[in-house]
Amino acid sequence: METILGLDLPTWWFLVIGGLITGYGVLDGFDLGAGALHLFFNKEESRRLVLNAIGPVWDGNEVWLVIAGGALFAGFPLVYGVIFSTFYIPFMLFLVALIFRAISIEFRSKEPWPWWRKMWDISYTVSSTAITLLLGLVLGNLIHGLPINKEHEFTGNLLTFFNPYAILIAFTTLSLFMLHGAIYLVMKTENRLYAKLTIMVNNCSKFFILCFILTSMATLIYIPHMTHQFKNHPELFIIPMVAVFILLNIKRNIDSRKYFTAFFYSCIITSCLLILFAVGLYPNIVLSTTDPSYSISIYQAASSNKSLKIMLLIAAIGTPLVIGYSIFVFWTFRGKVKLTDMSY
């Protein structure tokens, strides 16, 4: 099999898709977390400030999700078909929530009526929370495994998705994004809103630490296949060790009010958790609980080597452009949020 720098092409595409999903989790994660926290702010000015904190970046951050979906279709069409048909209802709900999130942000300030703004505030929080929980639910089911038969067809029903482990992952995702979003907002605000957010950051960190501990215990006890790679390659233990180290440093920096460093560490721990997910699954992408032989690996699902090679070149050109655009936007809109006549 053809390799590049010692890695075969399916593995390279596994890494590319993992990187794109990680980029989405890091960048849109704080947007979604800020949305989930939105109703905790009572004053109109506070709600406008936190909305405008993510205003210049939220739509650009969603580009990573679109690219990840396209990369999955191009690199692993079988997996794309199985995942999107299996999670048809969750993904439809996810799309509806994405639409309502976007129109909530855009429509909220179009009219001055209190009932109008309150309606879109509720819509914004509900849609942001729903997106986060649905992402966690899908992730939890991919870790847990799905009832897939020999023809790679899903044999469960809607209730299959709501197993205890997947629900735990959903709330862990929510707690992580709320912490990520709270830290971002505290960096972008000042005065009384800043003081309120410092309290919220502390509460969100406690929520995430609790979920992190529960998820770690549940994974070790009930999801043994996630530890196989670590048993076979002990050097990989560096990843969970780094995650724990980062978690402790997030709390230390929050207590010291070093929020920029805390935000950097929250980006790192988001990446670490998704890396742990990828390492635990590899070389599989979809695990079958019906029969392990029905699981879908990257080698079964990959496109032809020629297709993978051409698309890898396109990804090598396009990804830096997206990264560069993201850096430019964040640099342009750096600093504290100020409300103007053009603000949301």
C-alpha positions in Angstrom: 0.0 0.0 0.0 1.3 3.5 -0.9 2.5 5.6 2.0 3.5 9.2 2.6 6.0 9.8 5.4 5.4 6.3 6.6 1.6 6.5 6.8 -0.8 5.0 4.3 -3.4 7.2 2.6 -6.5 6.0 4.6 -4.6 6.9 7.8 -3.8 10.3 6.4 -7.4 10.9 5.6 -8.4 9.7 9.1 -6.0 12.3 10.5 -7.3 15.0 8.1 -10.9 14.4 9.1 -10.0 14.2 12.8 -8.1 17.5 12.4 -11.1 19.2 10.8 -13.5 18.0 13.5 -11.1 19.1 16.2 -10.9 22.6 14.5 -14.7 22.7 14.6 -14.8 21.7 18.2 -12.2 24.2 19.3 -13.6 27.2 17.3 -17.4 26.7 17.3 -17.2 25.1 20.7 -16.9 28.5 22.5 -19.7 30.0 20.3 -22.1 27.2 21.3 -21.0 27.4 24.9 -21.7 31.2 24.9 -25.1 30.5 23.4 -25.9 27.9 26.1 -25.1 30.5 28.7 -27.0 33.3 27.1 -30.1 33.3 29.2 -28.0 33.5 32.4 -27.5 37.2 31.6 -30.5 39.2 32.6 -29.8 42.7 31.3 -30.4 43.7 27.7 -26.9 45.3 27.5 -25.2 42.2 28.8 -27.0 40.0 26.3 -26.0 42.3 23.5 -22.4 42.3 24.6 -22.0 38.5 24.8 -23.8 38.2 21.5 -21.4 40.6 19.8 -18.5 38.9 21.4 -19.1 35.9 19.1 -20.8 38.0 16.3 -17.8 38.4 14.0 -16.6 34.8 14.2 -19.5 32.4 14.7 -20.4 31.9 11.0 -16.8 31.4 9.9 -16.3 28.8 12.6 -19.0 26.7 11.1 -17.0 26.3 7.9 -14.9 23.7 9.7 -18.0 21.5 10.0 -18.9 21.8 6.4 -15.4 20.9 5.3 -15.3 17.9 7.7 -18.5 16.6 6.2 -17.2 17.0 2.7 -13.9 15.4 3.6 -15.8 12.4 5.1 -17.8 12.0 1.9 -14.7 12.2 -0.3 -12.4 10.0 1.8 -14.7 7.4 3.3 -18.0 7.4 1.3 -19.2 4.1 3.0 -18.8 5.6 6.4 -20.5 8.8 5.3 -23.5 6.8 4.0 -23.8 4.6 7.2 -23.4 7.5 9.7 -25.8 9.9 7.9 -28.4 7.2 7.4 -28.1 5.9 10.9 -28.2 9.3 12.6 -30.8 10.7 10.1 -33.2 12.0 12.8 -30.4 13.5 15.1 -28.8 15.1 12.1 -32.1 16.6 10.9 -32.6 18.0 14.4 -29.1 19.3 14.3 -29.7 21.1 11.0 -32.9 22.7 12.3 -31.0 23.8 15.4 -28.2 25.3 13.2 -30.8 27.2 11.2 -32.6 28.6 14.3 -29.3 29.5 15.9 -28.3 31.6 12.9 -31.6 33.4 12.5 -31.8 34.0 16.3 -28.5 35.8 16.1 -29.4 37.8 13.0 -33.1 38.6 13.8 -32.8 39.4 17.5 -31.9 43.1 17.2 -34.0 43.8 14.1 -36.9 45.0 16.3 -36.8 46.8 19.7 -39.8 45.0 21.2 -39.0 43.2 24.5 -41.1 40.1 23.5 -39.3 39.9 20.2 -35.9 39.9 21.7 -36.8 37.5 24.5 -38.2 35.0 21.9 -35.0 35.0 19.9 -32.9 34.9 23.1 -34.7 31.7 24.1 -34.4 30.3 20.6 -30.6 31.1 20.6 -30.0 29.3 23.9 -32.2 26.3 23.1 -30.7 25.8 19.6 -27.1 26.2 20.9 -27.7 23.7 23.7 -29.4 21.3 21.3 -26.6 21.4 18.8 -24.1 20.7 21.6 -26.1 17.8 23.1 -26.7 16.2 19.7 -23.0 16.4 18.8 -22.2 14.7 22.1 -24.9 12.1 21.6 -23.5 11.1 18.2 -20.0 11.0 19.5 -21.1 8.9 22.5 -22.8 6.4 20.2 -19.8 6.1 17.9 -17.6 5.3 21.0 -20.2 2.9 22.4 -20.9 1.2 19.1 -24.0 0.8 17.0 -26.2 -2.2 16.1 -25.0 -2.6 12.5 -25.6 -5.7 10.5 -23.5 -7.5 7.8 -24.9 -5.1 5.1 -23.9 -2.1 7.3 -27.5 -1.3 8.0 -28.6 0.2 11.3 -31.0 -2.3 13.1 -31.8 -0.2 16.1 -34.4 2.5 16.7 -34.4 6.1 18.0 -34.2 5.0 21.6 -31.0 3.1 20.8 -29.2 6.5 20.7 -30.2 7.3 24.3 -28.1 4.8 26.1 -26.6 6.0 29.4 -23.0 6.4 28.1 -24.0 8.5 25.1 -26.1 10.7 27.4 -23.1 11.2 29.7 -20.9 12.1 26.7 -23.6 14.6 25.6 -23.5 16.4 28.9 -19.7 16.2 29.1 -19.7 18.0 25.7 -22.1 20.6 27.0 -20.0 21.2 30.1 -16.8 21.5 28.0 -18.3 24.0 25.6 -19.9 26.0 28.4 -16.5 26.3 30.1 -14.8 27.1 26.7 -17.5 29.8 26.0 -17.4 31.3 29.5 -13.6 31.7 29.3 -13.9 33.3 25.9 -16.6 35.7 27.1 -14.7 36.8 30.2 -11.7 37.7 27.9 -14.0 39.9 25.7 -15.9 41.8 28.5 -15.2 44.3 31.3 -16.7 45.9 34.4 -19.8 44.3 36.0 -20.3 41.8 33.2 -16.7 40.7 33.6 -17.2 40.2 37.3 -20.3 38.1 36.7 -18.5 36.0 34.2 -15.7 35.2 36.5 -18.2 33.5 38.8 -19.7 31.7 35.8 -16.3 30.5 34.7 -15.7 29.0 38.1 -19.1 27.2 38.1 -18.6 25.9 34.6 -15.1 24.6 35.5 -16.6 22.6 38.4 -19.3 21.2 36.1 -16.8 20.1 33.5 -14.4 18.5 36.1 -17.3 16.5 37.5 -18.3 15.3 34.0 -14.7 14.6 33.0 -14.2 12.3 36.0 -17.5 10.5 35.5 -16.8 10.0 31.8 -13.3 8.7 32.4 -14.6 6.2 34.9 -17.5 5.1 32.7 -15.2 4.6 29.7 -12.7 2.6 31.6 -15.4 0.3 33.2 -18.0 0.0 30.4 -16.1 0.7 27.1 -13.1 -1.6 27.3 -12.3 -1.4 23.5 -11.3 2.2 23.9 -8.2 1.1 25.9 -6.9 -1.5 23.5 -4.6 0.9 21.6 -3.1 2.1 24.9 -2.4 -1.4 26.0 -0.7 -2.2 22.8 1.2 1.1 22.6 2.0 2.3 26.1 3.6 5.4 24.7 0.1 6.7 24.0 -0.5 7.1 27.7 1.1 10.5 27.2 -2.2 11.8 25.7 -4.5 11.2 28.8 -1.6 12.4 31.0 -1.5 15.6 29.1 -5.3 15.9 29.3 -5.2 15.6 33.1 -2.3 18.1 33.3 -4.2 20.6 31.1 -7.4 20.2 33.2 -5.5 21.1 36.3 -3.9 24.0 34.6 -7.2 25.4 33.4 -8.4 25.5 37.0 -5.2 27.0 38.2 -5.3 29.8 35.6 -8.9 30.5 36.2 -8.2 30.9 39.9 -5.3 33.2 39.0 -7.5 35.1 36.5 -5.1 34.4 33.7 -8.0 33.9 31.2 -6.1 34.0 28.0 -3.9 31.1 29.2 -7.0 29.3 30.5 -8.6 29.7 27.1 -5.5 28.3 25.3 -5.6 25.3 27.7 -9.3 24.8 27.1 -8.5 24.6 23.3 -5.9 22.0 24.1 -8.1 19.8 26.2 -10.8 19.9 23.6 -8.2 18.6 21.1 -6.9 16.0 23.6 -10.3 14.5 24.2 -11.0 14.2 20.5 -7.5 12.7 20.0 -8.4 10.1 22.7 -11.6 9.4 20.8 -9.7 8.9 17.5 -7.0 6.7 19.1 -9.6 4.5 20.8 -11.5 3.9 17.5 -8.5 3.5 15.1 -8.5 1.8 12.6 -12.3 1.5 12.8 -14.7 4.4 12.4 -18.0 2.7 13.0 -18.1 -0.1 15.6 -20.8 -2.8 15.4 -22.3 -4.1 18.7 -24.0 -6.8 16.7 -20.8 -8.5 15.7 -17.3 -6.9 15.8 -16.6 -8.3 12.3 -19.4 -6.0 11.0 -17.4 -2.9 12.1 -16.2 -0.6 9.4 -12.5 0.2 9.3 -10.8 3.0 7.4 -9.4 0.4 4.9 -12.9 -1.0 4.1 -14.4 2.4 3.7 -11.6 4.4 1.9 -11.9 5.7 -1.6 -9.3 4.7 -4.2 -5.7 5.5 -3.6 -5.7 7.9 -6.6 -8.8 9.8 -5.2 -7.3 10.0 -1.8 -4.0 11.3 -3.2 -5.6 14.0 -5.2 -7.9 15.1 -2.4 -5.0 15.1 0.1 -3.2 17.6 -2.2 -6.4 19.8 -2.3 -6.7 19.6 1.5 -3.0 20.5 1.9 -3.7 23.7 -0.1 -7.1 24.6 1.3 -6.7 23.9 5.0 -4.0 26.5 5.5 -6.2 29.1 3.8 -9.0 28.4 6.2 -6.6 28.6 9.2 -5.2 31.8 7.8 -8.7 33.3 7.4 -9.6 32.3 11.0 -6.4 33.9 12.4 -7.1 37.1 10.4 -10.7 37.4 11.8 -9.7 36.8 15.4 -6.8 39.3 15.1 -9.0 41.9 13.5 -11.7 41.7 16.2 -9.3 41.2 19.2 -9.9 43.1 22.4 -12.9 44.0 24.5 -16.4 44.2 22.9 -17.9 47.7 22.4 -21.5 48.3 21.3 -22.1 50.5 18.4 -25.1 51.4 16.1 -24.0 48.5 13.9 -23.9 45.9 16.7 -26.3 43.0 17.1 
